[in-house]
Amino acid sequence: MLNLPHAIFVPLIEQGFKSMSELEHNNPDAFESENIDNIANNIDVNSVDNYNIDNNNINQTAVLKNRHKSNKSALVLLYSLVIFVILLVCAFLGTQAYFHNRVAPGVHFAGSSQIVGAQLAAVSKNVDNAVDNTKIEIKDDRGKTINANFEDLYVKVDKSATVKNIMRSKHDNAFTMLMPWVQKTVALQATRNDMDMDAYIIKKFVNDKDRAMPYTAKYDSGSESYVVEDGVPGRTVITLPVREAVKKSLENPGKTVKVTIESRRIEAPIKRDVAKKTVDQLNNILTKKITLSNGDSKDFTIPKSAIASWIKVNADEQRKQISFTVDREAVNTWLSKELAKNLNQQKIDQEDTYSKKGQFIMTTLKGVNGVEVRYSKDVANKVVDTIEKGTDAKITVPTNVVKFAVEKKIVEMRIVVDKTTQTVSVYKDDQLIRTMPVCTGSNGYYETPNGTFHIYLRYDVQAMQGFNRDGSRYYLPGITWVSYFN
């Protein structure tokens, strides 16, 4: 049976039925089975061949259309993926730019993440509020209570450094910076002085007359040395819980932390042998010389009293130790004032005397360079380092130097000493002005030798002073016509 498509088969059937209807109407015998087979065999074979060609073309067209649709779908998917990646990168870069000068996601301060996205001014305000609102409530076992802040407890908060730490937190990694689940807590940046804090707490809770005092080191100005200061037994409080409370408050500020301390009676908190060891260390420091030079002609040695004034002795009663520190600011303040006084030099021009013939006679006034100290904290740091090491040192201070000039003076006056006649003849140029009697001195005692000498300095009136033969001093005011010769 032929497999004709409906579009071709239906017209043929319709035409066949039309012909058969006419034949049936005109000749009913024509519809016997044998005749029907003949009709079927008369169908045009060329029509079937044309159908097969068209069918192949249709199939190829359909395949091409399907391929085109598949390629188009793949391109759409690729473009969508590229656009998505571009949008994702833009979103990432945009978020990075937004948080460039803001607090990164996941950063916590003072127990909260509300600071995320804040800029510098807001962060500074948050830090100020956190510091101001931090309180430590201290209660002893006798019922006395005090409230203290960081300043009371000798905790110095560096607000500026804390703000920088918050702003920079997580900014070192571009990928984790934007991940809120990667968290980082920023604490207050601060320096503590536990010894001063202990002294403050003990003073608040223990009366002076009841307080236990440690053996310690003390500077004695009379002997210019350190000595042991005696300790006494008495009452004290255990301050370690307060130190822990301060630590927690720095990590999580802005709250009131309550802490309880205990009191007890003890012997001197620090023993004599500990204090004696510190005294020996400090006295060894005072034996060393720290000399400062202007690099020209002046030196200056720092006095022991100044060094002692910079050293602060710290008695840690909780750890039963004595230590000492050097106050850098005190050193800097003292040196900035004293070095200029002791090392600056005023410029003095040199005077050299010559004869009329150009012969050098002598230097009548020695020249001095002008020196001005250029002080900086580096000098103070070197001094502090030397004290801490316990060594001698000579430190050259930076200066501005102005070289002295040399002035040449022509000497016109000369004298000729004659010990035999005990006379002196005075000449101006080569002309004799006057011959006068003199005393040339005792043999071996301030004796003036024979010879020709140039007068390089003269005074109308001058006070004369010096030493007598027995070592006593003499002073003769109002001596007229004084001349110096060489």
QUIMOTA-V833285 format. One record per residue. N is the residue number from 1. PHI is phi in radians with two decimals (999 if undefined). D_CENTER is the distance of its C-alpha to the mean C-alpha in Angstrom with 1 decimal. Layout:
n: [N | N]
phi: [PHI | PHI]
d_center: [D_CENTER | D_CENTER]
//
This chain:
n: [1 | 2 | 3 | 4 | 5 | 6 | 7 | 8 | 9 | 10 | 11 | 12 | 13 | 14 | 15 | 16 | 17 | 18 | 19 | 20 | 21 | 22 | 23 | 24 | 25 | 26 | 27 | 28 | 29 | 30 | 31 | 32 | 33 | 34 | 35 | 36 | 37 | 38 | 39 | 40 | 41 | 42 | 43 | 44 | 45 | 46 | 47 | 48 | 49 | 50 | 51 | 52 | 53 | 54 | 55 | 56 | 57 | 58 | 59 | 60 | 61 | 62 | 63 | 64 | 65 | 66 | 67 | 68 | 69 | 70 | 71 | 72 | 73 | 74 | 75 | 76 | 77 | 78 | 79 | 80 | 81 | 82 | 83 | 84 | 85 | 86 | 87 | 88 | 89 | 90 | 91 | 92 | 93 | 94 | 95 | 96 | 97 | 98 | 99 | 100 | 101 | 102 | 103 | 104 | 105 | 106 | 107 | 108 | 109 | 110 | 111 | 112 | 113 | 114 | 115 | 116 | 117 | 118 | 119 | 120 | 121 | 122 | 123 | 124 | 125 | 126 | 127 | 128 | 129 | 130 | 131 | 132 | 133 | 134 | 135 | 136 | 137 | 138 | 139 | 140 | 141 | 142 | 143 | 144 | 145 | 146 | 147 | 148 | 149 | 150 | 151 | 152 | 153 | 154 | 155 | 156 | 157 | 158 | 159 | 160 | 161 | 162 | 163 | 164 | 165 | 166 | 167 | 168 | 169 | 170 | 171 | 172 | 173 | 174 | 175 | 176 | 177 | 178 | 179 | 180 | 181 | 182 | 183 | 184 | 185 | 186 | 187 | 188 | 189 | 190 | 191 | 192 | 193 | 194 | 195 | 196 | 197 | 198 | 199 | 200 | 201 | 202 | 203 | 204 | 205 | 206 | 207 | 208 | 209 | 210 | 211 | 212 | 213 | 214 | 215 | 216 | 217 | 218 | 219 | 220 | 221 | 222 | 223 | 224 | 225 | 226 | 227 | 228 | 229 | 230 | 231 | 232 | 233 | 234 | 235 | 236 | 237 | 238 | 239 | 240 | 241 | 242 | 243 | 244 | 245 | 246 | 247 | 248 | 249 | 250 | 251 | 252 | 253 | 254 | 255 | 256 | 257 | 258 | 259 | 260 | 261 | 262 | 263 | 264 | 265 | 266 | 267 | 268 | 269 | 270 | 271 | 272 | 273 | 274 | 275 | 276 | 277 | 278 | 279 | 280 | 281 | 282 | 283 | 284 | 285 | 286 | 287 | 288 | 289 | 290 | 291 | 292 | 293 | 294 | 295 | 296 | 297 | 298 | 299 | 300 | 301 | 302 | 303 | 304 | 305 | 306 | 307 | 308 | 309 | 310 | 311 | 312 | 313 | 314 | 315 | 316 | 317 | 318 | 319 | 320 | 321 | 322 | 323 | 324 | 325 | 326 | 327 | 328 | 329 | 330 | 331 | 332 | 333 | 334 | 335 | 336 | 337 | 338 | 339 | 340 | 341 | 342 | 343 | 344 | 345 | 346 | 347 | 348 | 349 | 350 | 351 | 352 | 353 | 354 | 355 | 356 | 357 | 358 | 359 | 360 | 361 | 362 | 363 | 364 | 365 | 366 | 367 | 368 | 369 | 370 | 371 | 372 | 373 | 374 | 375 | 376 | 377 | 378 | 379 | 380 | 381 | 382 | 383 | 384 | 385 | 386 | 387 | 388 | 389 | 390 | 391 | 392 | 393 | 394 | 395 | 396 | 397 | 398 | 399 | 400 | 401 | 402 | 403 | 404 | 405 | 406 | 407 | 408 | 409 | 410 | 411 | 412 | 413 | 414 | 415 | 416 | 417 | 418 | 419 | 420 | 421 | 422 | 423 | 424 | 425 | 426 | 427 | 428 | 429 | 430 | 431 | 432 | 433 | 434 | 435 | 436 | 437 | 438 | 439 | 440 | 441 | 442 | 443 | 444 | 445 | 446 | 447 | 448 | 449 | 450 | 451 | 452 | 453 | 454 | 455 | 456 | 457 | 458 | 459 | 460 | 461 | 462 | 463 | 464 | 465 | 466 | 467 | 468 | 469 | 470 | 471 | 472 | 473 | 474 | 475 | 476 | 477 | 478 | 479 | 480 | 481 | 482 | 483 | 484 | 485 | 486]
phi: [999 | -1.23 | -1.79 | -1.55 | -1.22 | -1.09 | -1.12 | -1.64 | -1.20 | -1.11 | -1.08 | -1.13 | -1.10 | -1.07 | -1.14 | -1.10 | -1.14 | -1.13 | -1.16 | -1.18 | -1.12 | -1.18 | -1.14 | -1.12 | -1.24 | -1.58 | -2.55 | -1.14 | -1.31 | -1.26 | -1.70 | -1.30 | -1.04 | -1.12 | -1.24 | -1.10 | -1.07 | -1.14 | -1.11 | -1.11 | -1.25 | -1.49 | -1.14 | -1.25 | -1.20 | -1.03 | -1.08 | -1.18 | -1.09 | -1.06 | -1.08 | -1.08 | -1.10 | -1.08 | -1.10 | -1.12 | -1.06 | -1.09 | -1.13 | -1.12 | -1.07 | -1.12 | -1.10 | -1.08 | -1.09 | -1.13 | -1.11 | -1.05 | -1.11 | -1.13 | -1.09 | -1.11 | -1.13 | -1.13 | -1.11 | -1.05 | -1.12 | -1.12 | -1.06 | -1.09 | -1.13 | -1.08 | -1.08 | -1.10 | -1.11 | -1.07 | -1.09 | -1.13 | -1.12 | -1.08 | -1.11 | -1.11 | -1.15 | -1.12 | -1.16 | -1.03 | -1.12 | -1.12 | -1.58 | -1.00 | -2.05 | -2.31 | -1.25 | -1.29 | -1.05 | 1.62 | -1.52 | -2.03 | -2.53 | 0.99 | 1.30 | -2.50 | -1.86 | -1.16 | -1.37 | -1.02 | 1.52 | -1.33 | -1.69 | -0.96 | -1.08 | -1.17 | -1.13 | -1.04 | -1.14 | -1.08 | -1.14 | -1.01 | -1.10 | -1.10 | -1.17 | -1.12 | -1.58 | -1.49 | -2.35 | -2.12 | -1.63 | -1.92 | -2.26 | -1.70 | -1.36 | -1.86 | 1.66 | -1.41 | -2.27 | -2.32 | -1.96 | -2.27 | -1.87 | -1.05 | -1.11 | -1.03 | -1.63 | 1.03 | -1.86 | -1.73 | -1.51 | -1.64 | -1.12 | -1.06 | -1.14 | -1.12 | -1.06 | -1.08 | -1.09 | -1.17 | -1.13 | -1.58 | -1.04 | 1.26 | -1.38 | -1.43 | -2.30 | -1.15 | -1.51 | -1.37 | -1.01 | -1.62 | -1.62 | -1.16 | -1.38 | -1.56 | -1.83 | -2.55 | -1.76 | -1.83 | -1.69 | -1.23 | -1.47 | -2.71 | -2.05 | -2.04 | -2.15 | -1.15 | -1.13 | -1.17 | -1.11 | -1.04 | -1.08 | -1.10 | -1.16 | -1.07 | -1.12 | -1.25 | -1.89 | -2.26 | -1.17 | -1.01 | -1.23 | -1.72 | -1.38 | -1.34 | -2.07 | -1.47 | -1.19 | -2.61 | -1.81 | -2.40 | -1.45 | -1.87 | -1.17 | -1.12 | -1.65 | 0.88 | -2.67 | -1.57 | -2.30 | -1.45 | -1.69 | -1.17 | -1.74 | -2.40 | -1.29 | 2.91 | -1.77 | -2.59 | -2.18 | -1.54 | -1.72 | -1.00 | -1.06 | -1.21 | -1.05 | -1.14 | -1.13 | -1.10 | -1.05 | -1.13 | -1.17 | -1.21 | -1.29 | -2.43 | -1.34 | 1.61 | -2.27 | -1.75 | -1.85 | -1.76 | -2.53 | -2.00 | -2.09 | -1.92 | -1.96 | -2.78 | -1.66 | -2.46 | -1.28 | -0.93 | -1.01 | -2.21 | -1.39 | -1.07 | -1.11 | -1.18 | -1.15 | -1.10 | -1.10 | -1.17 | -1.03 | -1.10 | -1.09 | -1.20 | -1.17 | -1.11 | -1.10 | -1.21 | -1.32 | -1.47 | -1.82 | -1.95 | -1.89 | -1.93 | -2.16 | -1.57 | 1.36 | -2.15 | -2.43 | -2.16 | -2.15 | -2.60 | -1.73 | -1.21 | -1.22 | -1.06 | -1.08 | -1.19 | -1.06 | -1.10 | -1.21 | -1.55 | -1.56 | -1.93 | -1.54 | -2.01 | -1.79 | -1.63 | -1.18 | -1.19 | -1.69 | 1.00 | -2.29 | -2.12 | -2.35 | -2.48 | -2.27 | -1.87 | -1.34 | -1.10 | -1.15 | -1.14 | -1.08 | -1.08 | -1.10 | -1.16 | -1.13 | -1.09 | -1.63 | -1.44 | -1.11 | -1.08 | -1.14 | -1.70 | -2.05 | -1.18 | -2.28 | -1.49 | -1.19 | -2.21 | -1.29 | -1.45 | -2.05 | -1.96 | -1.79 | -2.32 | -1.37 | -1.11 | -1.46 | 1.53 | -1.45 | -1.18 | -1.80 | -2.98 | -1.63 | -1.49 | -2.49 | -1.30 | -1.34 | -2.29 | -1.19 | -1.39 | -2.24 | -2.20 | -1.19 | -1.81 | -1.38 | -2.57 | -1.15 | -1.04 | -1.13 | -1.07 | -1.10 | -1.15 | -1.13 | -1.07 | -1.05 | -1.15 | -1.08 | -1.14 | -1.38 | 1.22 | -2.23 | -1.31 | -2.80 | -2.12 | -1.95 | -1.55 | -1.54 | -1.05 | -2.48 | -1.80 | -2.01 | -2.01 | -1.19 | -1.30 | -1.63 | -2.03 | -1.82 | -1.66 | -2.07 | -1.55 | -1.60 | -1.73 | -1.75 | -2.53 | -2.23 | -2.10 | -1.66 | -2.15 | -1.22 | -1.13 | -1.61 | 0.92 | -2.29 | -2.27 | -1.82 | -1.83 | -2.13 | -2.00 | 0.98 | -1.99 | -1.78 | -1.21 | -1.69 | -2.89 | -2.08 | -2.40 | -1.33 | -2.51 | -1.92 | -1.48 | 1.65 | -1.34 | -1.11 | 1.42 | -2.37 | 0.92 | -1.48 | -1.58 | -1.40 | -1.18 | 2.53 | -1.88 | -2.30 | -1.66 | -1.49 | -1.93 | -2.66 | -2.38 | -2.27 | -1.22 | -2.46 | -2.70 | -1.45 | -1.77 | -2.59 | 3.06 | -2.06 | -1.35 | -1.11 | -1.45 | 1.67 | -1.33 | -1.59 | -2.14 | -2.52 | -2.16 | -1.42 | 1.26 | -1.36 | -1.69 | 0.91 | -1.65 | -2.23 | -1.95 | -2.30 | -2.57]
d_center: [101.7 | 99.7 | 96.2 | 96.2 | 93.5 | 94.4 | 94.1 | 96.8 | 98.8 | 99.5 | 101.3 | 103.4 | 104.4 | 105.2 | 107.3 | 109.0 | 109.9 | 111.2 | 113.5 | 114.6 | 115.4 | 117.7 | 119.3 | 119.7 | 121.4 | 123.7 | 124.1 | 123.2 | 124.1 | 121.3 | 118.8 | 120.0 | 117.3 | 118.4 | 118.0 | 114.5 | 113.4 | 114.7 | 112.7 | 109.5 | 110.2 | 110.6 | 106.8 | 105.3 | 103.2 | 101.3 | 99.8 | 98.2 | 96.8 | 95.2 | 93.6 | 91.9 | 90.4 | 89.1 | 87.7 | 85.7 | 84.2 | 83.3 | 81.5 | 79.6 | 78.5 | 77.3 | 75.3 | 73.6 | 72.9 | 71.3 | 69.2 | 68.0 | 67.1 | 65.1 | 63.2 | 62.5 | 61.2 | 58.9 | 57.5 | 56.9 | 55.0 | 52.9 | 52.1 | 51.2 | 48.8 | 47.1 | 46.8 | 45.4 | 42.7 | 41.8 | 41.6 | 39.4 | 37.0 | 37.0 | 36.4 | 33.4 | 31.8 | 32.6 | 31.0 | 27.9 | 27.8 | 28.4 | 25.5 | 23.1 | 21.6 | 23.0 | 22.6 | 24.2 | 27.5 | 27.3 | 24.1 | 24.8 | 23.2 | 25.1 | 27.9 | 28.7 | 28.4 | 29.4 | 26.0 | 26.7 | 26.9 | 25.2 | 23.1 | 20.0 | 22.1 | 24.1 | 21.2 | 19.6 | 23.1 | 23.5 | 20.5 | 21.8 | 25.2 | 24.2 | 22.5 | 25.4 | 28.0 | 26.7 | 29.1 | 30.1 | 33.8 | 34.7 | 38.3 | 39.9 | 43.3 | 45.1 | 44.4 | 41.8 | 39.0 | 35.9 | 33.3 | 29.7 | 26.5 | 22.9 | 22.7 | 26.0 | 24.8 | 21.6 | 19.4 | 16.4 | 15.6 | 12.4 | 14.4 | 12.1 | 10.1 | 13.7 | 15.0 | 12.7 | 13.7 | 17.3 | 17.3 | 16.0 | 18.2 | 20.9 | 20.0 | 19.3 | 23.1 | 25.4 | 28.5 | 27.5 | 25.4 | 28.7 | 30.4 | 30.6 | 32.0 | 28.8 | 26.9 | 23.5 | 22.7 | 19.3 | 18.8 | 17.0 | 13.5 | 14.2 | 14.5 | 18.1 | 20.2 | 23.3 | 25.2 | 25.1 | 25.8 | 28.9 | 30.0 | 29.9 | 31.9 | 34.4 | 35.0 | 35.7 | 38.2 | 39.8 | 41.6 | 40.9 | 44.3 | 44.1 | 40.6 | 40.1 | 38.1 | 36.5 | 37.1 | 34.1 | 33.1 | 33.6 | 33.4 | 36.8 | 36.8 | 40.5 | 40.1 | 36.5 | 35.7 | 34.6 | 37.4 | 37.9 | 38.2 | 40.8 | 40.1 | 42.7 | 43.8 | 43.6 | 42.2 | 38.7 | 37.1 | 35.4 | 31.9 | 30.8 | 31.9 | 29.6 | 26.6 | 27.6 | 28.2 | 24.6 | 23.3 | 25.7 | 24.7 | 21.0 | 22.2 | 24.8 | 24.4 | 26.9 | 29.8 | 31.6 | 31.6 | 34.6 | 34.7 | 37.4 | 37.1 | 39.9 | 41.0 | 42.9 | 44.3 | 43.0 | 43.3 | 40.5 | 37.4 | 36.2 | 38.9 | 39.7 | 39.0 | 35.4 | 34.9 | 36.9 | 34.6 | 31.5 | 33.6 | 34.4 | 30.8 | 29.8 | 33.0 | 32.2 | 28.9 | 30.9 | 33.3 | 30.8 | 30.5 | 27.3 | 28.6 | 26.8 | 28.6 | 28.8 | 30.0 | 33.4 | 35.7 | 33.8 | 32.1 | 30.9 | 30.6 | 28.5 | 31.1 | 31.1 | 31.1 | 27.8 | 26.2 | 27.9 | 26.6 | 23.0 | 23.9 | 24.0 | 26.5 | 25.9 | 29.1 | 28.7 | 32.2 | 31.9 | 31.0 | 33.0 | 30.3 | 29.0 | 25.6 | 23.8 | 20.4 | 19.4 | 18.1 | 15.4 | 15.8 | 19.6 | 19.4 | 17.5 | 20.0 | 23.0 | 22.2 | 21.6 | 25.1 | 27.0 | 26.1 | 27.7 | 30.8 | 31.3 | 30.3 | 31.2 | 34.6 | 37.1 | 38.8 | 42.4 | 44.7 | 47.0 | 50.8 | 53.1 | 56.9 | 59.4 | 63.2 | 65.1 | 65.6 | 61.9 | 61.7 | 58.4 | 59.2 | 56.0 | 52.6 | 53.3 | 49.7 | 46.8 | 43.9 | 40.3 | 37.3 | 35.3 | 31.8 | 28.9 | 25.6 | 22.5 | 20.1 | 16.3 | 13.9 | 14.2 | 17.7 | 16.8 | 14.5 | 17.5 | 19.9 | 18.1 | 18.1 | 21.7 | 22.7 | 21.3 | 23.2 | 26.3 | 27.3 | 28.7 | 26.7 | 27.4 | 24.4 | 25.1 | 23.4 | 22.9 | 25.9 | 28.0 | 31.6 | 34.8 | 37.8 | 40.9 | 44.2 | 47.5 | 50.5 | 54.0 | 56.8 | 60.5 | 62.4 | 65.9 | 67.1 | 68.1 | 70.1 | 72.5 | 72.7 | 76.1 | 76.1 | 79.8 | 80.8 | 77.7 | 77.1 | 74.3 | 75.2 | 72.8 | 72.7 | 71.2 | 70.9 | 74.1 | 76.2 | 77.0 | 76.1 | 77.1 | 78.0 | 77.3 | 77.8 | 74.7 | 73.9 | 71.9 | 71.0 | 72.1 | 72.2 | 68.9 | 67.4 | 65.6 | 68.3 | 68.3 | 69.4 | 72.0 | 70.7 | 69.5 | 66.2 | 64.3 | 63.4 | 59.8 | 59.1 | 61.5 | 61.3 | 64.1 | 63.2 | 60.8 | 60.4 | 61.0 | 59.4 | 59.2 | 60.6 | 64.2 | 65.8 | 65.5 | 61.7 | 61.9 | 60.3 | 62.3 | 61.4 | 63.9 | 63.0 | 64.7 | 65.7 | 66.9 | 66.8 | 64.3 | 63.7 | 61.4 | 62.6 | 61.5]
//
